[in-house]
Amino acid sequence: MSTVPKREEIDDEFKWALESIFESDSEWQEAYDEIGGCVAEISEYEGTVTDSPGTLLELLEKREEIAREVSRVAVYAQLRSSEDTRSGEYQAMSAKASSLRADASSAASFIDPELQELDRETIDTWIDEVEGLAEYDHYFDDVLRAKEHTRSAEVEEVIAELSEVTGAPSEIYSMLTNADMSFGTIEDPDGNTVEISQANFTTLQKRPNRAFRQDVYETFYNEWGEVRNTVGTSLEKAVRKHVISAEMRGYDTARAAALDGPNVPPAVYDTLVETVRGEIDALHRHAELKRQALDIETLRPWDLYMSLTGDEGPEIPYEQAREWIVEAVAPLGESYQNRVAEGLDSRWVDVYENQGKRAGAFSSGTYDTQPFIMMNYQSDVSSMFTLAHELGHSMHSELAGDTQPWHDADYEIFVAEIASTVNETLLTHHLLETLEDDELRVHLLDEYLERFRSTLFRQTMFADFEHRIHTRIEDGESLTPDVLDQMYGELNAAFYEPAEMDEGITREWERIPHFYYNFYVYQYATGISAAAAIVERIREEGDPAAADYREMLKTGGADYPLPVVERAGINMSRSDPVESAIGIYREYLDRIEPLLDLWTSHDSGNDDYTNRGESPPL
């Protein structure tokens, strides 16, 4: 029987080093109690922000001192709860930390409204008068920029205090899908019982046997069908929260509010969607190649994750993935490469899936800790690329933290998703240029195409869907599970035109947690577009281009996203990077198509199956 291991069954070397934050949960509790008693100290400055430049600097330094410790406490709790979402102890710890963060945010909520009483000229004068204020220049600019959409100190305090409640839809969804839901077990073609989870669903959808894939698909989405009303209500409330929050701050739309935070023009979003929709034929070609490679009459949803080679691909042990990733980032400079290697040796990564572990992958940490990467490593090509992706985030945090003060180190997601995808792209080039294993090379080409499909096209489809569901609420219309099914199904049918869709795939919106993140997903698509352009520049120009890219990473949040990316030589206000990325996607389709004949003798698992709708199940 194929089972997910318990956490205690996994060796410590494959677990992240949370003891580097706190040696024990009891030490965490002491820190939590101590900082909880300090949060109110910020409130003592209320009404004095504009008294003098000295008072302002004193307050900003006090806020930083408290915020850094709150972040350390909160991240530890979040990571512990991610290890086992079923643990009542760690869920309680996470809830306490969430409340602490809300309290700290509420206590400091008066700062920006009071600061906005000053004009830029006064602030510039204060910067000249008091040493130390100059490093807050970008922060001051950002606060003054938001003046039009900032409410009174009293209202801002109420909004901050309600953050724990207004975040409930996302938290409830997370608990439902990670802790409470199970996705069944099925028997594979070898007679083994396989437990389906969110972490392994995509991997199972790459199995060669088509009937098995359909069993996985139907079992998985049948479980989602059982909770569609709960998840639909949760998503509707999350969207409504975004809309109401935007209205409270005087924005015309939720999207305008979300993009104004990082100061990204809505035109960037629209240009992405329009450009991708205008070249959707490239995705259709990819889908048609899958149909031909699988030698099937009709492509179905359970075929979409399949390799063009018709099999699962080679096993990539974690140790091998580490070695190749370290080699691949060499073009970014020796110091960057060495730091990646050191991080992997310092237990940055929580490697393997365990019972109750949160699905997916992420990079976390704070200004005062090492990075922490959560993986659910499946020993395949896809997992290797995910590890490279998360290491890109971690290295971004390391370089920004080394270079910038605390308040400027935290970068926007728009830039973050470039750093992660640069690593993926470098890994692809490195392995294609150094490996002599033809089978693995074809799988790498296929994986890179899949990354483009899922990151550029799929995330743009998600972005289109996200915009549509928010617009529907803004127009005063309903957002029921039936409506969500219909809207999502129509988009899927347009993006994957060569495939025949069914009611299962119309429910896919239920399993995408990013729809709760308030216009987050488009940044994956802009990220891969910028990353492709950056890597091409590094390959053509070498060290100077790599130095520009490292400078972009080191800038962190000390400037707005578009100017930050321009430091690497890329202009994301134009359609050029997206068009260029799609051009690369087309080139890789050209490269892999003639190689597919090499795999016509491979068993695609279809001998016992023509079309599940016409044949009996296994």
Buried (B, 14 or more C-beta within 10 A) or exposed (E): EEEBEEBEEBEEEBBBBBEBBBEEBEEBBEBBEEBBEBBEEBBEBBEBBBEEBEBBBBBBEBBBBBBBBBBBBBBBBBBBBBBBBBBEEBBEBBBBBBBBBBBBBBBBBBBBBBBBEBEEEEBBEBBEEBEBBEBBBBBBBBBBBBEEBBBEBEBBBEBBBBBBEBBEBBBBBBBBBBBEBEBBEBEBEEEEEBBBBBBBBBBBBBBBBBBBBBBBBBBBBEBBBEBBEBBBBBBBBBBBBBBEBBBEBEBEBBBBBBBBBBBBBBEBBEBBBBBBBEBBEBBBBBBBBBBEBBEBEEBBBBBBBBBBBBBBBBEBEBEEBBEBBBBBBBBBBEEBBEBBBEBBEEBBBBBBBBBBBBBBBBBBBBBEBBBBBBBBBBBBBBBBBBBBBBBBBBBBBBBBBEBBBBBBBBBBBBBBBBBBBBBBBBBBBBBBEEEEEEBBBBBBBBBBBBBBBBBBBBBBBBBBBBBBBBBBBBEEEEBBBEBBBEBBBBBBBBBBBBBBBBEBBBBBBBBBBBBBBBBBBBBBBBBBBBBBBBBBBBBEEEEEBBBBBBBBBBBBBBBBBBEBBBBBBBEBBEBBBBBBBBEBBBEBBEBBBEBBEEBEEBEBBBEEBEBBEEEEEB
